[in-house]
């Protein structure tokens, strides 16, 4: 199915101790869902409301793909095929971004993890689970329709029907173990992404408010 899980040389930068210390008390919220499920719009609005740092994995990958480097070219090839970018690249970009965040109350990490290995690698590097994982439930038909409308703007190299369908196939193949994993950890929250954006936002705020209250009460 064009899914590549190749391993990569690990970063030599001492991220583990820095991240563990920096993120020990931070609120970390993962926002996951298929392409076109609405997680991007909601993540941006939520980060503004709560003054959290927003990290979009897709944006990080596309930014790196635009660079004329061997890493950039490799990532660009994966994106154009609608395939998974190997976890080594993803975790390096994510942890670098989180380390650069100054005085952040918390993080909304959009589009992560995309497969179970990324979830486990994050825990190993950072030394903890996220506070909560919000998953946006959305039908395949709705996501394809939304992405095709977006493709008319020509802003994304991977918004073409063939690539969209490959991305959705990849997402569904790899997402189920991630959902099961976080469900077993009792930190998974499902939100229907088909509802009007303002309704989805209100439900997300309810989840985040509960997380903040719980985190505050343990301090």
Long-range contacts (C-beta under 8 A, 24 or more apart in sequence): 1-166, 1-169, 1-170, 1-173, 2-81, 2-82, 2-83, 2-166, 2-170, 3-83, 3-84, 3-170, 3-173, 3-174, 4-78, 4-83, 4-84, 4-86, 5-84, 5-86, 5-87, 5-115, 5-117, 6-86, 7-86, 7-88, 8-86, 8-87, 8-88, 8-89, 9-88, 10-88, 11-92, 13-96, 15-95, 15-96, 15-99, 15-125, 16-125, 16-127, 18-99, 19-95, 19-98, 19-99, 19-125, 19-126, 19-127, 20-126, 20-127, 20-128, 22-98, 22-99, 23-98, 23-126, 23-128, 24-127, 24-128, 25-219, 26-104, 26-105, 26-106, 26-107, 27-52, 27-105, 27-106, 27-107, 27-131, 27-211, 27-212, 27-215, 28-106, 28-107, 28-109, 28-126, 28-128, 28-130, 28-131, 29-106, 29-107, 29-108, 29-109, 29-130, 29-131, 29-132, 29-133, 29-134, 29-208, 29-211, 30-109, 30-112, 30-113, 30-130, 30-132, 30-133, 30-134, 31-108, 31-109, 31-110, 31-111, 31-134, 31-136, 32-111, 32-112, 32-113, 32-114, 32-133, 32-134, 32-135, 32-136, 32-175, 32-178, 33-135, 33-136, 33-137, 33-138, 33-193, 34-136, 34-138, 34-140, 34-143, 34-168, 34-171, 34-172, 34-175, 35-143, 35-147, 35-164, 35-167, 35-168, 35-171, 36-138, 36-142, 36-143, 36-144, 36-145, 36-146, 36-147, 36-150, 36-164, 37-136, 37-137, 37-138, 37-143, 37-193, 38-136, 38-138, 38-146, 38-193, 38-197, 38-200, 39-110, 39-111, 39-134, 39-136, 39-193, 40-110, 40-111, 41-197, 42-136, 42-197, 42-200, 42-201, 42-204, 43-108, 43-110, 45-201, 46-108, 46-201, 46-204, 46-205, 46-208, 47-108, 49-205, 50-105, 50-106, 50-208, 50-212, 51-105, 52-104, 52-105, 52-106, 52-107, 52-108, 53-98, 53-101, 53-104, 53-106, 53-107, 53-108, 54-107, 54-108, 54-110, 55-94, 55-97, 55-98, 55-107, 55-108, 55-109, 55-110, 55-112, 56-110, 56-111, 57-90, 57-93, 57-94, 57-109, 57-110, 57-111, 57-112, 57-114, 58-110, 58-111, 60-93, 60-94, 60-97, 61-85, 61-89, 61-90, 61-93, 62-156, 62-157, 64-89, 64-93, 76-157, 79-157, 79-158, 80-157, 80-158, 80-163, 81-163, 81-166, 82-158, 82-162, 82-163, 82-164, 82-165, 82-166, 82-167, 82-170, 83-166, 83-170, 84-114, 84-115, 84-170, 84-174, 87-115, 87-117, 87-118, 87-121, 90-114, 90-118, 91-118, 91-121, 91-122, 91-125, 94-122, 95-125, 95-126, 106-131, 113-178, 114-171, 114-174, 114-175, 114-178, 115-174, 115-175, 115-177, 115-178, 116-174, 116-177, 116-178, 116-181, 119-178, 119-181, 119-182, 129-185, 129-187, 130-187, 131-187, 131-211, 131-214, 131-215, 132-187, 132-189, 132-207, 132-208, 132-211, 133-182, 133-187, 133-188, 133-189, 134-189, 134-191, 134-204, 134-207, 135-179, 135-188, 135-189, 135-190, 135-191, 136-191, 136-192, 136-193, 136-200, 137-190, 137-191, 137-192, 137-193, 137-194, 138-192, 138-193, 138-194, 139-194, 140-168, 142-193, 142-194, 143-168, 144-168
